[in-house]
Amino acid sequence: MRLLTSIMALRCYLTQRRKPNCVVDKPITWDISNLSYTTVGLVPTMGALHRGHLSLIHRACEENHTVIVSIFVNPLQFGPDEDYYNYPRILEQDYQFCRQAGVDAVFVPTSKEMGIGLKNSAESSVIQVIPPHIMTSVLCGRSRPSHFQGVATIVIKLFNLVQPERVYFGQKDGQQLAIIRKLVADLNFPMEVIACPTVREISGLALSSRNNYLTGDQIQQANGLYRALIKAKEGFGSGLRRSKTLIALVRKELAQISSLSVEYIELVEPNTLMPIDIVEDEGMLAIAAHIGNTRLIDNIILRNRQPIIAIDGPAGAGKSTVAHQVAAKLKLVYLDTGAMYRAITWLVLQHGIKVDDECAIAELVSHYCIELTPSEDPLYSLTIMINGNNLNEEIRSVEVTSNVSAVASHKSVRQALVKQQQTWGQKGGLVAEGRDIGTHVFPDAEVKIFLNASIEERARRRQQDFQRQGEPEVSLEQLEKQIAERDWKDSNREVSPLQKANNAIEINTDGLTVSQVTAIIIQKYQHLISEL
């Protein structure tokens, strides 16, 4: 692992790591989840690393070839009377923490190296990034008016320096996460913002570097923040939807902690941060409070939707058939995301565009929108339409099948379709299948399944499908080679590679019938939902 303190060294290191023939300095144990050899993941931190940071690092290591952790206590995000000079700095301990976690390089610049002085955001003469006022005037922004301006400025600097494919942030800082997502979208940064769940102590206390300030007694009192959020979640589960009612439940619970001073309790839309009176789809219930001189924040997401079942796995593992049956038995919508990618592939072929002509394909998908309508055909719960053409049969052809992985690997295709899929998922109540459903499209899905099968089994199934469709005979050996190549392409693409989500249940379907696999998933679904 490298320790880098200068921008010049960071750039040199990243240039070397992005070379296709780069030799890694850690063991390669990847198999079906092999990663692109040039992808970079960035985990921005202020140091004093803990298990919450470790969850971000582990996720980054799973999804990228190179992982950079930045450690920079940013003076721009501290107010005049805040704890910049007292903020915990334990670089040697952090360095060892990152080494053990498998990080490739730690970037630890000084303020001078980052081009800023030690002044706070309000006093600094540095050009800064100013997020929308509507997002910074609520929650923490009320008491920290220049905080998110300082955060945004340094985060954008890090994005420009590292140019990562993926950046990782915790959901505990919900306002920061929403603002960074907005910045990445509005400033057209070509990267994914990956949100990782809040990591908590057994007591429920959200892990934070500022927990180091707390005494033993204060830690016990701080546990009350999560208890209060859970009270609201229980009320929400019983049907309460009004903001005032849910906030009152939190306030009542916190009132029992005499040494705790509440700064705010607010219920906002998680992405826009707009205050909401009634939770229609989802809301973020957030708290900021002081215990002694320590300021703590926490939040919880309240969702008013039916569950989502995300089924991932390699080609030929039986995802489509199984997902269709699971949806039918549970009376949920079957969102065939694979069919959507096939529809775009069909469109590309119809226009005579080469599947590796990324610019032409990007232009094409910018002007077409796939329509999904209820189907009367028992084989399909949704009809896939483009320009009035029903494509349910056409997209299953050998030509489309052999080209869909290449087309789906293009960023423009995935961005366009993921946006549509996520729009469909806002209300929940669906079963979706693909190769990045649980990791990227619906990372908050209530149930995640990873279906797998041997290459031999998948080739046999594909040959049977071709025979039923009256397609020309293809040997098992040829099919096995095609499937192995597709696995490699799907696993090594830069955008959302095929992999098993951390909390997914893996099911090997070798030797199992569709009905048996369906029954297993329904059983898992019913068990998991009963615990929500």
ZASELO-568650 format. One record per residue (C-alpha): x, y, z. Coordinates in steps of 0.001 Angstrom, whole numbers, padded with zeros to 6 digits, always signed. Each point is the difference from the previous one (the first is absolute). Example, Ala and Ser with C-alpha at 12.3 -4.5 7.8 and 13.67 -1.06 7.14 Angstrom:
BEGIN
+012300-004500+007800
+001370+003440-000660
***
This chain:
BEGIN
+000000+000000+000000
+001241+003486-000873
-000156+003107+002176
-000289+003034-002276
+000180+003575+001255
+000388+001976-003229
-002277+000524-002992
+002872-000767-002371
+000620-003379+001619
-003727-000788+000006
-000292+000712-003715
+003083-002063-000781
-001308-002922+002028
-003433+000097-001646
+001511+000183-003489
+001941-003173+000712
-002964-001793+001559
-002226+000748-002966
+002331-001757-002421
-001584-003278-001199
+003191-001947+000758
+000347+001376+003513
+001311-002556+002505
-002057+000116+003196
+001711-000159+003369
-002667-002099+001664
-001183-003583-000630
-002569-000431-002770
-002756-002331+001155
-002784+001151-002301
-001965-002525-002029
-003412+000773-001439
+000112+003447+001565
+003294+001012-001657
+000210+003753-000309
+001119+002301-002765
+003748+000444+000235
-000199+003804-000154
-002879+001007+002285
+000742+002241+002978
-002123+000400+003124
+000396+002977+002343
-000948+000090+003697
+000325+003615+001238
+000489+000265+003779
+001276+002351+002703
+001822-002838+001774
-000577-001467+003459
-001213-003037-001903
-002449-002500+001487
-002197-002913-001067
-002301+002348-001874
+002880+001018-002246
+000986-003655-000265
-003373-000836-001548
+000622+002642-002684
+003511-001318-000637
-001154-003607-000266
-002706+000960-002486
+002530+001991-002031
+002462-002906-000005
-002712-002346-001257
-000935+002279-002897
+003293+001502-001181
+003494-000972-001012
+001587+002929+001841
-001289+001542+003238
+001151+003409+001238
-000854+001225+003506
+000515+003717+000510
+000604+001360+003501
-000359+003754+000266
-001403+001985+002918
-001578+002740-002077
+000161+003458+001628
-002535+001368-002474
-002828-002040+001506
+000558+001103+003593
-001568+003134+001421
+001982+002533+002099
-001088-001563+003303
+000091-003649-001059
+002471-002769+000799
+002467+000217-002920
+003119+000130+002180
-001330-002647+002404
-001285-002378-002692
+001637-003423+000600
+003141-000526-002095
+001500-003513+000247
+001765-000392-003332
+002258-002933+000879
-002972-001955+001340
-002048+000921-003076
+002853-001061-002264
+000139-003461+001584
-003799-000191-000104
+000059+000568-003776
+002834-002463-000554
-001899-002763+001784
-003177+000857-001922
+001722-000500-003366
+000174+003630-001139
+002445+000639-002859
+000987+003556+000891
-000740+002606+002660
+000054+003648-001085
+000845+002311+002914
+000507+003543-001321
+000647+003111+002060
-002243+003040-000284
+002749+001711-001979
+000174-002927-002429
-003763+000237-000516
+000368+003694-000812
-001818+001375+003039
+001032+001640+003238
-001104-000829+003514
-002876+002463-000089
-003612-001142+000021
-002253+000191-003034
-001460+003407+000857
+003438+001610+000372
+001894-001776-002785
+000878+001717-003286
+000066-003317-001891
-002525-000469-002825
-002686-002281+001433
-002869-002179-001140
-003383+001176+001297
-002764-002643+000126
-003644+001090-000458
-001194+002144+002893
-003181-002053+000254
+002141-003035+000947
+002354+001786+002400
-002573+002079+001916
-001591-003013+001729
+001179-002557+002548
+003690+000584+000880
+000197+002982-002341
-002008+002164+002383
+002705+000009+002665
+002934-000568-002386
-000700+002476-002836
+003277-000452-001900
+000642-003650+000887
-001262-001638-003195
+001677+002636-002143
+003284-001108+001575
-000851-003684-000411
-000980+000446-003644
+003157+001919-000843
+002399-002638+001326
-002045-002934-001273
-000006+001484-003513
+003762+000546+000253
+000449-003668+000936
-002253-001109-002862
+002106+002010-002446
+003283-001314+001392
-000928-003694+000224
-002605-000192-002812
-001524-003147+001499
-002665-002151-001598
-001712-000353+003383
-000065+002025+003221
-001231-001298+003343
-001902+001812+002752
-001948-001119+003061
-003726+000515+000398
+000479+001346+003525
+000887+003363-001531
-003229+000072-001966
+000077+003717-000852
+003598-000223-001219
-000863-003056-002106
-002942+001760-001679
+002080+003095-000758
+002877-002028-001461
-002394-001952-002195
-001414+003306-001228
+003483+001368-000713
+001037-003092-001946
-003201+000104-002065
-000087+003747-000648
+003729+000356-000744
-000027-003110-002230
+002694-001928+001831
+000339-003429-001674
-000119-002032+003190
-002369-001964+002213
-000787+001176+003526
-000297-003113+002145
-001941+000389+003248
+000821-002523+002728
-002252-000750+002983
+000721+001545+003373
+002110-002273+002204
-001095-000111+003621
+001077-001306+003365
-002061-002826+001450
-001861+002690+001954
-000953+001719-003271
+002321+002991+000398
+001224+001069-003433
+003778-000225-000277
+001677+003399-000254
+003505+001373+000533
-001548+002453+002461
-001096-002887+002222
+003610+000111+001250
-000931+003180+001877
-002686-001776+002064
+000444-001367+003505
-001472-003361+000950
-003095+001630+001492
-000433+002234-003025
+000155-002998-002337
-002902-001533+001897
-001954+003216-000465
+000932+000215-003687
-001582-003408-000554
-003325+001769+000458
+000259+001613-003444
-000514-003294-001789
-002660-001143+002472
-001942+003153-000830
+000294-000642-003744
-001194-003567+000483
-003061+001274+001879
-000878+002054-003061
+000651-002952-002303
-002348-002139+002080
-002627+002726-000187
+000505+000204-003750
-000414-003765-000242
-003324+000287+001820
-001276+002470-002584
+001056+003424+001285
+000999+002230-002925
-000160+003616+001216
+003290+001725+000675
-001199+001720+003183
-001170-003285+001496
+003211-001872-000797
+002206+002838+001244
-002031+000147+003217
+000809-003677+000641
+003706+000740-000361
-000166+003106+002166
-001847-001865+002764
+002667-002705+000094
+002874+002498-000003
-001627+002015+002787
+000873-002837+002362
+003715+000775-000418
+000592+003008+002224
+003555+000711-001138
-000888-000001-003686
-000664+003249-001830
-001960-000384-003251
+001128+002215-002876
-002577-001237-002509
-002367-002833-000863
-001139+000229-003615
-001701-002180-002592
+001118+000690-003574
-000015-001588-003435
+003321-001933-000111
+001199+001239-003404
-001225+003609-000156
+000042+000634+003791
-003323+001817-000338
-002070-000126+003222
-003068-002237-000291
-003233+000022+001958
-001180-003497-000925
+002181-002908-001090
-001430-001115-003333
+002905-002112-001299
+002987+000472+002292
+001459+002452+002452
+003217+000486+001947
-000569+000631+003688
+003143+001736+001263
+001291+001082+003403
+002824+002243+001190
+000652+000274+003724
+002688+000998+002465
+001219-002070+002921
+002439+002114+001935
+002164+001719-002602
-000470-002769-002567
-002334+000433-002939
-001524-003228-001361
-002217-000682-003020
-002041-002996-001096
-002855-000810-002348
-002292-002748-001171
-001838-000491-003289
-003762-000570+000191
-001377-001687-003130
-003641-000354-000902
+000284-002588-002734
-000437-003672-000648
+003208-002064+000170
+002373-000425-002936
+001593-003350-000801
+003299+000391-001892
+001261-003133-001748
+003524+000079-001436
+002276-002588-001534
+001910-000975-003137
-001594-000723-003364
-001929-003255-000137
-000411-000417+003758
-003791+000053-000394
-000667+003539+001197
-002708+000940-002500
-002130-003113+000385
+000346-000077+003764
-000675+003741+000408
-003131-000311-002126
-001351-002837+002158
+000903+001709+003283
-001816+003142-001124
-003058-001973-001075
-000262-001936+003262
+000515+003075+002192
-002191+002177-002259
+002826+002469-000631
+001034+001666-003264
+002730-001787-001945
+002430+002657-001265
+002035-001801-002652
+003040+002286-000124
+001844-002453-002211
-002736+000418-002598
+000552+003757+000097
+003673-000449-000902
-000997-002466-002688
-002426+002573-001400
+002786+002566-000323
+002205-002661-001620
-002777-000765-002495
-000252+003725-000730
+003767+000264-000556
-000057-002923-002420
-003050+001390-001809
+001872+003248-000643
+003043-001861-001279
+002215+001414+002747
+003065-001980+001010
-000240-001179+003596
+003386+001563+000820
-000934+003425-001410
-000596+001551+003393
-000594+003542-001271
-002658-001077-002502
-001737-002123+002633
+000075+002893+002486
-001651+002205-002610
-002617-002685-000688
-001051-000609+003609
-000262+003740+000593
-003002+000142-002349
-001864-003206+000842
-001947-001008+003055
-001122-003531+000731
-003656-000330+000892
-001127-002606+002491
-003693-000847-000058
-002051-002731+001698
-000130-003132-002134
-002855-002402-000609
+002499-002668-001048
+000445-002455+002910
+003713-000292-000831
+000631+003702+000560
-001294+002216+002813
+001155+003048-001974
+000139+000692-003726
+003243+001569-001248
-000753+002678-002604
+002142+002364-002110
-001791+002322-002409
-003143-002102+000246
+001814-003261-000807
-000599-002956+002311
+003456-001495+000476
-000702-002843+002419
+000896-002653-002604
+002553+001864-002151
+002315+000714+002905
+000441-003742+000697
+001723-000718-003325
+003497-001486-000215
+001341+003213-001564
-001286+002161+002850
+001158-002527+002603
+003547-000079-001385
+000296+003810-000032
-001898+001162+003076
+002975-000163+002373
+002102+002233-002249
-002780+002571-000342
-000877-000107+003713
+003611+000719+000948
-000181+003554-001386
-000445+002673+002671
-002608+001919-001967
-002242-003065-000316
+000216-000889+003640
-000555+003549+001206
-003115+000408-002136
-001563-003305+001005
+000919+000120+003677
-001753+003352+000257
-003155-001542-001477
+000239-003059+002248
+000411+002063+003150
-003023+002082-000954
-002030-003201-000208
+001336-001106+003366
-001019+003076+001976
-003308-001579+000981
+001565-003423+000586
-002025-003156-000341
+002135-001528-002708
+002445-002769-000810
+002975+001077-002124
+002751-002148-001428
+003303+000730-001669
+003684+000257+000855
+000170+003116+002179
-003526+000294+001378
+000882-000468+003666
+003326+001835-000175
-000834+002996-002173
-003584+000332-001243
-001817-000791+003269
+002723-000062+002687
-002731+000514+002618
-002064-002989-001145
-001545-001809+002944
+000934-003456-001391
+003113-000734-002067
+000631-003337-001697
+003060-001117-001993
-000794-002955-002268
+002973-001976-001228
+000618-003187-002007
+002963-001744-001565
+000977+000901-003565
-000844-003552-001091
-003501+000230+001440
-000622+003400-001544
+001197-001185-003420
-002359-002978+000162
-002940+002264+000831
+000871+002423-002799
+000176-002856-002514
-003450-001190+001086
-001356+003542-000418
+001330+000181-003559
-001526-003374-000804
-003411+001075+001307
+000225+003207-002048
+000918-001908-003156
+003350+001738-000246
+003005-001610-001766
+001853-002646+002026
+002922+001322+002072
+002425-002400+001685
+000360-000061+003774
+003710+000700-000368
-000698+003166-001992
-002675+001111+002450
+002312-000551+002967
+002639+002145-001678
-002549+002757-000712
-001294-000064+003575
+003524+000124+001461
+000813+002992-002230
-003201+001759+001003
+000725-000626+003674
+003375+001635-000455
-001458+003000-001833
-002771+000481+002567
+002432-000332+002898
+002634+002326-001447
-002100+002864-001307
+000781+003374+001538
-003632+000878+000648
-001676-002097+002712
+001800-003326-000503
-001749-003273+000742
+000482-000895+003643
-001850-001280+002997
-001343+002680+002324
+001335-000174+003548
-003372-000869+001504
-001258-002201-002847
-001022-003612+000528
+001822-002252-002486
-001853-002964-001496
+001757-002508-002265
-002633-001260-002420
+001883-003063-001303
-002325-002976+000256
-002962+002113+001143
-003224+000531-001897
-001449+003453-000548
-002763-000801+002476
+002511-001015+002649
+002051+003175-000411
-003181+002092+000042
-001127-001656+003230
+003363+000695+001649
-000161+003698-000939
-003592+000375+001199
+000935-001627+003299
+002959+002354+000410
-002222+002950-000948
-002666-000842+002541
+002598-000493+002734
+001840+003257-000717
-003191+002061-000345
-001292-001313+003316
+003110+001459+001657
-000307+003494-001526
***
